[in-house]
Amino acid sequence: MAHVTKEESLDYHIGGKIEIKVKTPCATAEDLSKAYTPGVAEPCKEISKDNELAYKYTNKANLVAVITDGTAVLGLGDIGAVAGKPVMEGKSVLFKKFANVDAFDIEIDEKDPGKIVEICKAIAPTFGGINLEDIKAPKCFEIERKLQEAVDIPVMHDDQHGTAMITSAGLINAIEISGKDITKIKIVVSGSGAAGIACARMYRLLGAKNIVMVDSKGVLHKERDDLTPEKLEFAVNTNERTLGDAMKGADMFLGLSKPGVLTKEMVKTMNPEPIIFALANPTPEIFPEEVKEVRDDVMMGTGRSDYPNQVNNVLGFPFIFRGALDVRAKKITENMKMAAAKALAKLAKEPVPAEVCKAFGVDELKFGKDYIIPKPFDKRVLTAVAPAVAQAAVEDGVARVKDFDIKAYIETLEKGF
């Protein structure tokens, strides 16, 4: 992974990373009359009669709001709304680069969950979707739930669901490779914030029965009286109290916590052919080199690009919203999220184009322990995930587009943008 200096990063960000460009001609008096007064009155009148026509006559059909309150920005914590703006701009860049989705970053100087919901509800008519970002748990759960209930466009808190979908794709393939039964494996989740809770919920949908979650105070067990409703959902009856206790006999470790919390001694106590997703970034809960010192049967992923099986949310959110927008979905359902995860898992089994291998400096990428998740910059992710999400939206009855032809849609995506 290339090292970027502080000065290089600051220079890169001078002036911001996004801009607005005009799509239609605006070079003559006639163009001006169409773009603004008096011509603009015609689409306004049509939309006033049928609000759905905003999808036809405005950019609503391809516009996402990237919204934060700045309370959980990357690994920086509560740095405030305006300090989170570079990250939200970056998210907008990725939306455009990977899926041609236009995105506006909106930083809200408000901490109250109820007020945040009202603000987002008030501006929702502008957008085709809302991507919540870097909002602290547990209030992020309330904000997402209440906002989705209040608006008729898809709302997704990517810190939760993006990570859940990507790791679920990896888990699906890792289970297949190991030959294990997901209903019988023991999964240990270190970190019970937004991403940890969302991942555990999705693993349950995949069939997982035995999930032990650990926060900064230890295992989430029934005798604790300090658990939020979300944590209480995963409290178990157990004598295990520490991460070390929980790791004994574990088949999977998911780390969404802090660097170095998983030790080599803990790895030794895991079951044969375990899965380790150590996603603290840039320093994981344990490095792959450390794992290899004690075991050679581990399937491992990190959040970094310089190791195999990078769990990167850019594999998810651009394409999930692409599919949702293109069928004018009213919400993002559990089936849509699962469709995205399964599409990613399936793609990892297909032959990898030479240009993708070249981009990552390898001669070959082949489905197996070191390649269970597709790589970022693999252009096939668009045509794999977006159609799967769109089809699931239609099947769930949340799509405004009724006559959806998935083959024609895939062909449209393949033509590029």
C-alpha positions in Angstrom: 0.0 0.0 0.0 1.5 3.3 -1.1 2.5 5.6 1.7 1.1 9.1 1.4 2.7 12.0 3.3 0.7 14.6 5.2 1.8 17.2 2.7 0.7 15.1 -0.3 -2.7 14.5 1.3 -3.3 18.1 2.1 -2.2 19.2 -1.4 -4.6 16.6 -2.9 -7.5 18.1 -1.0 -7.0 21.8 -1.8 -10.2 23.2 -3.2 -12.1 20.0 -2.4 -12.6 16.8 -4.4 -15.9 17.3 -6.1 -17.6 19.9 -8.3 -20.9 20.4 -10.2 -21.0 20.2 -14.0 -23.8 21.2 -16.4 -25.2 18.3 -18.3 -27.4 20.1 -20.8 -26.4 22.8 -23.4 -26.3 26.3 -22.0 -24.6 28.4 -24.7 -27.4 30.4 -26.3 -30.4 32.6 -25.3 -32.7 29.7 -26.3 -30.8 27.4 -24.0 -31.1 29.9 -21.2 -34.8 30.2 -21.7 -35.1 26.4 -21.4 -32.8 26.0 -18.5 -34.4 28.7 -16.4 -37.2 31.2 -17.0 -39.6 30.8 -18.7 -39.0 27.2 -19.9 -38.3 25.8 -16.5 -41.9 26.4 -15.5 -43.1 23.5 -17.7 -41.4 20.7 -15.8 -42.4 22.4 -12.5 -46.1 22.3 -13.5 -45.8 18.7 -14.6 -44.2 17.7 -11.3 -46.7 19.6 -9.3 -49.4 17.3 -10.8 -47.4 14.2 -10.2 -44.4 14.2 -7.9 -43.0 11.0 -9.4 -42.1 13.0 -12.5 -39.3 14.5 -10.6 -37.4 11.3 -11.4 -37.9 12.1 -15.1 -37.3 15.9 -15.2 -34.7 16.4 -12.5 -31.5 14.7 -11.3 -33.4 13.1 -8.4 -33.1 9.7 -10.1 -29.3 9.7 -9.8 -28.7 11.8 -6.7 -27.7 10.6 -3.2 -27.2 12.6 -0.1 -24.1 11.7 1.9 -25.0 12.8 5.4 -23.1 13.0 8.7 -23.1 14.7 12.1 -19.4 14.1 12.5 -19.7 12.0 15.6 -17.8 8.9 14.4 -15.5 10.0 11.6 -13.2 7.2 10.5 -10.9 6.4 13.5 -10.9 10.1 14.5 -14.1 10.0 16.6 -16.3 13.0 17.3 -14.5 15.7 15.4 -17.5 17.7 14.4 -19.6 18.1 11.2 -17.3 20.5 9.3 -14.2 18.4 10.0 -15.9 15.4 8.6 -16.5 17.1 5.3 -13.4 15.7 3.5 -14.6 12.2 4.2 -18.1 12.9 2.9 -16.6 14.5 -0.2 -14.5 11.4 -0.6 -17.6 9.2 -0.3 -19.2 11.3 -3.1 -16.1 10.8 -5.2 -16.4 7.0 -4.9 -20.1 7.1 -5.7 -19.3 8.8 -9.0 -16.1 7.0 -9.8 -17.4 3.4 -9.3 -21.1 3.7 -10.2 -21.8 7.1 -11.8 -24.0 8.1 -9.0 -24.1 11.8 -8.3 -23.8 12.6 -4.6 -23.9 15.8 -2.4 -22.1 15.8 0.9 -24.2 17.3 3.7 -22.7 17.9 7.1 -25.2 18.6 9.8 -24.2 20.6 12.9 -26.7 18.8 15.2 -26.3 15.9 17.6 -29.9 15.2 18.6 -31.2 12.1 16.8 -34.7 13.4 16.5 -33.6 16.7 15.0 -31.3 15.0 12.6 -34.2 12.8 11.4 -36.4 15.9 10.9 -33.6 17.7 9.0 -33.0 14.8 6.7 -36.8 14.3 6.2 -37.1 18.0 5.2 -34.5 17.8 2.5 -35.4 14.3 1.2 -37.4 15.5 -1.8 -34.2 16.6 -3.4 -32.7 13.1 -3.5 -33.2 9.6 -4.8 -31.4 8.1 -1.8 -29.7 8.9 1.5 -26.4 7.5 2.6 -25.9 8.1 6.4 -22.2 8.1 7.3 -20.0 8.2 10.4 -22.8 8.7 12.9 -22.0 7.3 16.3 -23.7 4.2 17.7 -26.2 3.6 19.2 -28.0 6.7 17.9 -27.2 5.7 14.3 -29.7 2.8 14.6 -32.5 5.1 15.7 -31.8 7.7 13.0 -31.7 5.1 10.2 -34.9 3.4 11.4 -36.9 6.5 12.0 -35.7 8.3 8.8 -36.6 5.3 6.6 -40.0 5.2 8.2 -40.5 8.9 7.4 -39.3 9.0 3.7 -40.1 7.1 0.6 -36.5 6.9 -0.7 -33.8 4.3 0.3 -31.8 5.1 3.4 -28.7 3.2 4.4 -26.1 3.7 7.1 -23.1 2.4 5.3 -20.9 1.9 8.4 -23.4 -0.7 9.3 -24.6 -2.4 6.2 -21.6 -2.0 3.9 -19.3 -3.9 6.2 -22.0 -6.5 6.8 -22.5 -7.2 3.1 -18.8 -7.5 2.3 -18.0 -9.7 5.2 -21.0 -11.8 4.5 -19.8 -12.4 1.0 -16.5 -13.5 2.4 -18.1 -15.7 5.0 -20.3 -17.4 2.4 -17.2 -18.4 0.4 -15.1 -19.3 3.4 -17.8 -21.6 4.7 -17.9 -23.3 1.2 -14.1 -23.7 1.1 -13.9 -25.2 4.6 -17.0 -27.4 4.2 -18.4 -26.2 7.5 -22.0 -25.8 8.4 -22.9 -22.2 9.2 -25.6 -23.2 11.6 -22.9 -25.0 13.8 -20.0 -22.7 13.7 -19.0 -20.3 16.6 -18.5 -16.7 15.5 -16.8 -14.2 17.8 -17.3 -10.5 17.1 -14.9 -8.0 18.7 -16.6 -4.7 18.6 -20.3 -4.1 19.2 -20.7 -0.7 17.5 -22.7 0.0 14.3 -20.8 -2.4 12.0 -20.5 -5.2 14.5 -24.2 -5.3 15.2 -25.1 -5.1 11.5 -22.7 -7.9 10.7 -24.0 -10.1 13.4 -27.6 -9.5 12.3 -26.7 -10.5 8.7 -24.8 -13.6 9.8 -28.0 -14.7 11.6 -29.9 -14.3 8.3 -27.3 -16.5 6.7 -28.1 -19.1 9.3 -25.5 -18.5 12.1 -26.7 -19.6 15.5 -23.8 -19.2 17.8 -22.5 -15.6 17.9 -20.5 -14.2 20.8 -20.0 -10.5 20.9 -17.4 -8.6 22.9 -17.2 -4.9 23.7 -14.6 -2.9 25.7 -16.0 -4.4 28.9 -16.0 -8.0 27.7 -18.5 -10.6 26.5 -22.1 -9.5 26.0 -23.7 -11.9 28.5 -27.2 -12.0 30.1 -25.9 -11.0 33.5 -24.7 -7.6 32.4 -26.9 -4.6 33.2 -25.2 -2.0 31.0 -26.2 -3.1 27.6 -28.0 -1.0 25.0 -31.1 -2.6 23.3 -28.9 -3.4 20.3 -26.2 -5.1 22.4 -28.9 -6.9 24.5 -30.1 -8.5 21.3 -26.8 -10.5 21.2 -26.4 -11.1 24.9 -25.9 -14.9 25.6 -26.0 -17.2 28.6 -22.3 -18.1 29.0 -19.5 -18.3 31.5 -17.2 -16.7 29.0 -16.2 -13.2 30.1 -13.2 -12.1 28.0 -12.2 -12.2 24.4 -9.7 -14.9 25.2 -12.4 -17.0 26.8 -14.7 -16.5 23.7 -12.0 -17.5 21.2 -11.6 -21.0 22.5 -13.2 -23.3 19.9 -14.2 -20.4 17.7 -14.6 -20.9 13.9 -14.6 -17.2 13.0 -13.3 -14.0 14.4 -14.6 -10.7 13.2 -12.7 -7.7 14.4 -14.2 -4.2 14.3 -12.4 -2.9 17.4 -8.8 -2.0 18.1 -5.3 -2.8 16.9 -3.7 -5.8 18.6 -6.6 -7.1 20.6 -6.3 -10.6 19.1 -3.2 -12.5 20.2 -1.4 -15.4 18.6 -2.3 -17.4 21.7 -6.0 -16.8 21.1 -5.6 -17.8 17.4 -4.1 -21.1 18.5 -7.3 -22.0 20.5 -9.6 -21.6 17.4 -11.1 -24.6 15.6 -9.4 -26.1 12.4 -9.6 -23.9 9.3 -10.8 -20.8 11.0 -11.8 -17.5 9.5 -10.3 -14.3 10.7 -11.5 -10.9 9.5 -9.3 -8.3 11.4 -10.7 -5.0 10.1 -9.4 -2.4 12.5 -7.7 0.0 10.1 -4.9 0.8 9.3 -3.6 -1.5 12.1 -5.7 -4.6 12.4 -6.5 -6.6 15.5 -3.7 -9.0 14.4 -1.5 -9.0 11.3 -1.5 -11.9 8.8 2.2 -12.4 9.5 1.5 -13.0 13.2 -1.3 -15.5 12.4 1.0 -17.4 10.0 3.6 -17.8 12.8 1.2 -20.1 14.7 -1.2 -21.6 12.0 -1.2 -22.3 8.3 -4.9 -23.2 7.9 -6.5 -19.7 8.4 -8.6 -17.8 5.9 -7.9 -14.2 6.6 -9.0 -10.8 5.5 -8.2 -7.2 6.6 -9.3 -3.7 5.7 -6.0 -3.1 4.0 -5.1 -3.3 0.3 -1.7 -4.8 0.8 -3.0 -8.2 2.1 -5.4 -10.7 0.4 -9.2 -10.5 1.0 -9.5 -6.8 1.6 -12.9 -5.9 3.1 -13.6 -2.6 1.4 -17.0 -0.9 1.5 -16.4 0.5 -1.9 -17.4 -3.0 -3.1 -20.9 -2.3 -1.8 -22.5 1.1 -1.4 -22.0 2.5 -4.9 -23.5 -0.5 -6.5 -26.3 -1.0 -4.0 -27.5 2.6 -4.5 -27.0 2.2 -8.3 -29.4 -0.7 -8.4 -31.8 0.9 -5.9 -31.9 4.2 -7.9 -32.4 2.6 -11.2 -35.6 0.9 -10.1 -36.6 4.0 -8.1 -36.7 2.0 -4.9 -38.5 3.3 -1.8 -36.2 1.6 0.7 -33.3 -0.9 0.9 -34.6 -4.2 2.2 -32.8 -7.1 3.9 -33.3 -9.1 0.7 -31.5 -6.3 -1.3 -28.6 -6.4 1.1 -28.4 -10.2 0.9 -28.6 -10.1 -2.9 -25.6 -7.8 -2.9 -23.6 -10.1 -0.6 -24.5 -13.3 -2.6 -23.6 -11.5 -5.9 -20.2 -10.6 -4.5 -19.6 -14.1 -3.3 -20.5 -15.5 -6.7 -18.3 -13.1 -8.5 -15.2 -14.2 -6.6 -15.6 -17.7 -8.1 -15.4 -16.4 -11.7 -12.2 -16.0 -13.7 -10.5 -12.7 -12.9 -9.6 -10.4 -15.8 -5.9 -9.8 -16.4 -6.3 -6.0 -15.9 -7.5 -6.6 -12.3 -4.6 -8.9 -11.5 -2.2 -6.3 -13.0 -3.7 -3.5 -10.9 -2.8 -5.5 -7.8 0.6 -6.7 -9.0 -0.2 -10.4 -9.2 -0.1 -12.8 -12.1 -3.3 -14.6 -11.1 -6.2 -14.4 -8.8 -8.1 -17.6 -8.3 -11.0 -18.5 -5.9 -9.5 -20.0 -2.8 -8.3 -19.0 0.7 -6.4 -16.0 -0.5 -9.3 -14.8 -2.8 -12.7 -15.1 -1.3 -13.8 -11.5 -1.9 -13.6 -9.6 -5.3 -11.1 -6.8 -5.6 -11.9 -3.1 -5.6 -11.6 -1.7 -9.1 -13.0 -4.9 -10.6 -15.4 -3.3 -13.1 -17.5 -6.5 -13.0 -18.8 -5.7 -9.5 -21.1 -3.1 -11.1 -22.8 -5.6 -13.4 -22.9 -8.2 -10.7 -24.3 -6.3 -7.7 -26.5 -3.5 -9.1 -28.7 -5.9 -11.1 -29.0 -8.3 -8.1 -30.1 -5.4 -5.9 -32.5 -4.0 -8.5 -34.1 -7.4 -9.0 -34.5 -7.9 -5.3 -36.2 -4.5 -5.0 -38.7 -5.4 -7.6 -39.4 -8.8 -6.0 -39.9 -7.1 -2.6 -42.4 -4.7 -4.0 -40.4 -1.6 -3.1 -39.5 -0.5 -6.7 -41.4 2.1 -8.5 -40.2 0.7 -11.8 -42.5 -2.3 -12.5 -41.5 -3.5 -16.0 -37.9 -4.4 -15.0 -35.9 -6.4 -17.6 -32.7 -7.5 -15.8 -31.0 -8.7 -19.0 -31.6 -5.3 -20.7 -30.4 -3.6 -17.5 -27.2 -5.6 -17.4 -26.6 -4.7 -21.1 -27.1 -1.0 -20.3 -24.5 -1.2 -17.4 -22.0 -3.1 -19.6 -22.1 -0.2 -22.1 -20.5 1.9 -19.4 -21.0 5.5 -18.4 
